[in-house]
Amino acid sequence: MAWETGKIIDFFKDARKELKKVVWPSRRDIIKHTIIVIAVSLALAGIFGVLDLLFSFGIKELIS
């Protein structure tokens, strides 16, 4: 059991070392990318909404 505790401690030490190597994005970059994701999501939602309306209209016309 003692060897498992040592492995766990080593894991957390190694994880901490690796996290120090990470280059974290700046606040400006995070905000910019968040805005891009929201804008693309809204644009795609609009495109799919319009396509849904067009296909719904087309199917109704074919059925009737």
C-alpha positions in Angstrom: 0.0 0.0 0.0 2.9 2.4 0.7 4.2 2.1 -2.8 0.8 3.2 -4.2 0.9 6.3 -2.1 4.4 7.1 -3.5 3.1 6.7 -7.0 0.2 9.0 -6.3 2.5 11.7 -4.9 4.8 11.3 -7.9 1.9 11.6 -10.2 0.8 14.9 -8.7 4.4 16.2 -8.6 4.8 15.4 -12.3 1.4 16.9 -13.1 2.4 20.2 -11.4 5.7 20.3 -13.4 3.8 19.8 -16.6 1.3 22.5 -15.8 4.1 25.0 -15.3 5.2 24.3 -18.9 1.7 25.2 -20.3 1.4 28.5 -22.2 -1.9 29.8 -21.0 -3.9 32.1 -23.4 -4.3 35.8 -22.4 -7.6 37.2 -21.2 -7.9 39.1 -24.5 -7.4 35.8 -26.5 -10.0 34.0 -24.4 -12.6 36.8 -25.0 -11.8 36.9 -28.7 -12.2 33.2 -29.2 -15.3 33.1 -27.1 -16.9 35.8 -29.3 -15.9 33.9 -32.4 -17.4 30.6 -31.1 -20.7 32.4 -30.2 -20.9 34.2 -33.5 -20.2 31.0 -35.5 -22.8 29.1 -33.4 -25.4 31.8 -34.0 -24.7 31.9 -37.8 -25.0 28.1 -38.1 -28.2 28.1 -36.1 -29.6 30.7 -38.5 -28.5 28.7 -41.5 -29.9 25.5 -40.2 -33.1 27.3 -39.2 -33.6 28.6 -42.7 -32.8 25.3 -44.3 -35.3 23.6 -41.9 -38.0 26.1 -43.0 -37.2 25.6 -46.7 -37.3 21.8 -46.4 -40.5 21.8 -44.3 -42.1 24.0 -46.9 -40.9 21.8 -49.7 -42.1 18.6 -48.1 -45.5 20.2 -47.4 -45.8 21.2 -51.0 -44.9 17.7 -52.2 -47.4 16.0 -49.9 -50.3 18.3 -50.7 
